[in-house]
Each structure stands twice: as structure tokens, then as C-alpha cells.
């Protein structure tokens, strides 16, 4: 039991049930399913790793990325984390194809952004020059991010094409955001 030492009253013990939840300066919300952590915040019982929410966005149209274009927004989704300790798993999946019967190759660059900040460097996909029309390649990207916020956060995928042939992102293009308890 904690002890209080005062120059005017001597030594007094804090009585059971004399401090209630309203007297605490903890962050978060106290409930029957939370506990008070050592960092003075309320947390869900059971620890981290639990999926708290999922946001799924499907792109509804084919996106063409012309040869020689800079970074182009392809798909985005927003999520509002429930705790600053949460992590966001970003999962992007698409397939793309070289358009037309061109002898030029394609050289595409992929980036992941949180709001306007690039959080994952460059992924490169290169396809040799060929006269084959409309060949396909799968593009999966994943990133585990720690945004440290409870504000709405937008994630987006950008693609550029520095090759000689145009690229088309074919349906389905998906962006899935999962909030993972920290």
C-alpha cells in the first residue's frame, strides 16, 4: 500500500478505494475490457497483434501509365487508427500489362505514401523489350507502418513508367489497410 509523507500530518497510508478512475490522468478510455498500463494509458486486454479494423478499396477502372511519365497516383484509402500505438498493414495488389505490340520494354517504379510522406522507397519492376502484345505481371506490395496518430490517415500508391511502352493496371487493383493493435 502506498505511503504519504507530509511535514504537517506525519505518515499516512492511502486508504483502499480512496482513489477512483476520475482522479487518474491516464490517456485512453477506461472500460471493462481495458487495463491501466505502466505508461499511464488504458489498453485493450490481450496485448498487441489483434486486427482492430480493415479498410478495403477496389479501383473501379483500368489505369494507363504512359511511357515516360512521372509518379502517378493509382489508388488511395483512409483509415483512422484507434490508438497511437497501433500499426497499419498496407497491402497493395494489382497486375499490369505492357500495352501494344512494341519492341520497347517497361521500367516501372512503385512508392507507398502516408498522407504526403513517402514511407516506402522504390520498388522497381522491369520487363525486357519484346514484341509480345499485352503480357501480364503481378505487383504485390506490403508495408507495416507506425503512424503514431489517431487522426484520419490516407495511404496511397504511386507508379511511374520510365520505359518505352505504356503500362496498364488491370482490374482488380486493391488496397487493403489493416489496423493492428500495438
Order of alpha helices (4+ residues) and beta strands (2+ residues): beta-beta-beta-beta-beta-beta-beta-beta-beta-beta-beta-beta-beta
